[in-house]
Amino acid sequence: MADRINMPAGVPPPGTTTETSPSLTSLVGGIVDDLQRLIRQELTLAKTEVQQEWEKAKIAAASMAAGVALLGLGAVLLCFMFVYLLATYVTAIPLWGWFGIVGGVLALGGGLFIAVGRATATEVHVVPPQTAETLKENVQWMKNQT
């Protein structure tokens, strides 16, 4: 008994513990809070990354658009040069005839590219066929389980 009297205040007697084990409710609540915080942080990170990638995509698209515009202008000027070159060295056809010939050849080439592109576009599937088939099988399997 003398030991307890000489002990400092707030110190438990030897052999006893002051730690109380947390309740199951507080543990589950802590886990849920941590999970919510983690999900919020992951969503914030994903949003930030998407914004950064969008900015990069906008810069790339603007750069490519400027490049396409310059290439188009260069192609027009080269076509004019080609027409005048032909008119200078082949005098049997007038200048307007060379414009017609070069324009016709370019129109045929453009039409060919459009036809090939259209044929290729019809083969593009918005929903991948293999994935769609797998999903149908999964739905059918789940229906059979119930």
C-alpha positions as CSV (number, residue, x, y, z in Angstrom):
1,M,0.0,0.0,0.0
2,A,2.9,2.3,0.7
3,D,3.9,2.0,-3.0
4,R,0.7,3.5,-4.2
5,I,1.0,6.5,-1.9
6,N,4.5,7.5,-3.2
7,M,3.6,7.1,-6.9
8,P,3.2,10.3,-9.0
9,A,-0.3,11.3,-9.9
10,G,-1.6,9.9,-13.2
11,V,0.7,6.8,-13.1
12,P,-1.2,3.5,-12.9
13,P,-0.2,0.9,-10.4
14,P,2.3,-1.7,-11.6
15,G,0.8,-4.6,-13.5
16,T,-2.2,-2.6,-15.0
17,T,-2.5,-1.1,-18.4
18,T,-4.1,2.1,-19.4
19,E,-4.5,1.1,-23.1
20,T,-8.0,0.3,-24.1
21,S,-8.5,-1.6,-27.3
22,P,-10.5,0.4,-29.9
23,S,-14.0,-0.8,-30.5
24,L,-14.9,-2.5,-33.8
25,T,-17.1,0.4,-34.7
26,S,-14.2,2.9,-34.4
27,L,-11.9,0.6,-36.4
28,V,-14.4,0.2,-39.2
29,G,-15.2,4.0,-39.1
30,G,-11.5,4.8,-39.4
31,I,-11.1,2.4,-42.3
32,V,-14.1,3.9,-44.1
33,D,-12.7,7.5,-43.5
34,D,-9.3,6.5,-44.8
35,L,-11.0,4.8,-47.8
36,Q,-13.1,7.9,-48.5
37,R,-10.0,10.2,-48.2
38,L,-8.0,7.8,-50.6
39,I,-10.8,7.8,-53.2
40,R,-11.1,11.6,-53.0
41,Q,-7.3,12.0,-53.5
42,E,-7.3,9.5,-56.4
43,L,-10.1,11.4,-58.1
44,T,-8.3,14.7,-57.6
45,L,-5.1,13.2,-59.0
46,A,-7.0,11.7,-62.0
47,K,-8.7,15.1,-62.6
48,T,-5.4,16.9,-62.5
49,E,-3.8,14.4,-64.9
50,V,-6.7,14.6,-67.3
51,Q,-6.4,18.4,-67.3
52,Q,-2.7,18.2,-68.0
53,E,-3.1,15.7,-70.8
54,W,-5.9,17.9,-72.3
55,E,-3.7,20.9,-72.3
56,K,-0.9,18.9,-74.0
57,A,-3.5,17.7,-76.6
58,K,-4.7,21.2,-77.3
59,I,-1.2,22.4,-77.9
60,A,-0.4,19.5,-80.1
61,A,-3.6,20.0,-82.1
62,A,-3.0,23.7,-82.6
63,S,0.6,23.0,-83.8
64,M,-0.6,20.3,-86.2
65,A,-3.4,22.6,-87.5
66,A,-0.8,25.3,-88.2
67,G,1.4,22.7,-89.9
68,V,-1.5,21.5,-92.1
69,A,-2.4,25.1,-93.1
70,L,1.2,25.8,-94.1
71,L,1.5,22.5,-96.0
72,G,-1.7,23.3,-97.8
73,L,-0.5,26.7,-98.8
74,G,2.8,25.3,-99.9
75,A,1.0,22.7,-102.0
76,V,-1.1,25.3,-103.7
77,L,1.9,27.4,-104.5
78,L,3.8,24.3,-105.8
79,C,0.8,23.5,-108.0
80,F,0.9,27.0,-109.5
81,M,4.6,26.6,-110.1
82,F,4.1,23.3,-111.8
83,V,1.4,24.7,-114.1
84,Y,3.6,27.6,-115.1
85,L,6.5,25.3,-115.6
86,L,4.5,23.1,-117.9
87,A,3.1,26.1,-119.8
88,T,6.6,27.5,-120.2
89,Y,8.2,24.3,-121.7
90,V,5.2,22.8,-123.4
91,T,3.7,25.6,-125.5
92,A,1.2,23.4,-127.4
93,I,-1.3,23.7,-124.6
94,P,-2.4,27.1,-123.3
95,L,-2.1,28.1,-119.7
96,W,-5.7,27.5,-118.8
97,G,-5.4,24.0,-120.3
98,W,-2.5,23.2,-117.9
99,F,-4.6,24.5,-115.0
100,G,-7.4,22.2,-116.0
101,I,-5.1,19.2,-116.4
102,V,-3.3,19.7,-113.1
103,G,-6.6,20.4,-111.3
104,G,-8.2,17.3,-112.8
105,V,-5.3,15.1,-111.8
106,L,-5.4,16.5,-108.2
107,A,-9.2,16.0,-108.2
108,L,-8.9,12.3,-109.3
109,G,-6.2,11.7,-106.6
110,G,-8.4,13.3,-104.0
111,G,-11.4,11.3,-105.0
112,L,-9.3,8.1,-104.8
113,F,-8.2,9.0,-101.3
114,I,-11.8,9.7,-100.3
115,A,-12.9,6.3,-101.7
116,V,-10.2,4.5,-99.8
117,G,-11.0,6.4,-96.6
118,R,-14.7,5.7,-96.9
119,A,-14.1,1.9,-97.4
120,T,-11.8,1.9,-94.4
121,A,-14.3,3.8,-92.3
122,T,-17.0,1.2,-92.9
123,E,-14.7,-1.4,-91.3
124,V,-14.3,0.6,-88.1
125,H,-16.4,-0.8,-85.2
126,V,-17.4,1.6,-82.5
127,V,-17.8,-1.3,-80.1
128,P,-15.0,-3.8,-80.5
129,P,-16.7,-7.0,-81.7
130,Q,-14.7,-9.4,-79.5
131,T,-15.4,-7.3,-76.4
132,A,-19.1,-7.2,-77.2
133,E,-19.2,-11.0,-77.7
134,T,-17.5,-11.5,-74.3
135,L,-19.9,-9.1,-72.6
136,K,-22.9,-11.0,-74.1
137,E,-21.4,-14.3,-72.8
138,N,-20.9,-12.8,-69.4
139,V,-24.5,-11.5,-69.2
140,Q,-25.8,-14.9,-70.4
141,W,-23.7,-16.7,-67.7
142,M,-25.0,-14.4,-65.0
143,K,-28.6,-15.0,-66.1
144,N,-28.0,-18.7,-65.9
145,Q,-26.6,-18.4,-62.4
146,T,-29.9,-17.0,-61.0
